[in-house]
Structures are given as C-alpha cells and as structure tokens.
Amino acid sequence: MVQYRRVISDPSSIVKEDTFSGRIEKIFLNRRSATRIPLNVPVSYKLVSRNPFEAWRKGRSADFSCKGIRLVTKKPIPVGNRICLVLKVPGMSKMMR
C-alpha cells in the first residue's frame, strides 16, 4: 500500500510512503507559474531603508524567472523588505543593478 502525506514543516513537498517495502520518498511540488532557470552567480545586496549607511551584503543566486530570483544568503532577508540587488551576469564585463 502506498500512502501520501503532506510535510507540515515544508508545505511545498509531500512524502510518498510504501508500507509494503518500507521505502519513503520525498516529492517536491512545484507551484510556481513561471519556469525557473538555474543561475549560480555572485550577488551583492542591501536592504532598501531610510538608513543611507546600510551595508552591502554578499550572497549567490540559485535560480530566477520572469517573476523573481532566489538568493542564497548567510542571513535571511526579512520577508516584505525591498532590496537593491547587484549581480554579475556571465559574459558581461559590468555588474548589473
């Protein structure tokens, strides 16, 4: 018998469990409306705030689409905050802002 259950800590995935063989498999659900393109490049970003001395931080891009970009950073970016983002696109000599 195969059972499917949603992972409470990660609503974007479900677990497929085969009770006969004991095999458990995590299945990721893609609910995005736009195709994601892998792009692993260095980025610099800073929070858009009233503080003119806000420090630039470093990270990497993971993937992007026409609707957004997924970043990998040391510290989480607070939800709802706007950021200024600079990235180095392969094949371009200048940083893109």
Secondary structure, 3 states (H helix, E strand, C coil): CEEEEECCCCCCEEEEEECCCCCEEEEECCCCCCCCEECCCEEEEEECCCCCCCCCEEEEEEEEECCEEEEEECCCCCCCCCEEEEECCCCCCCCEC
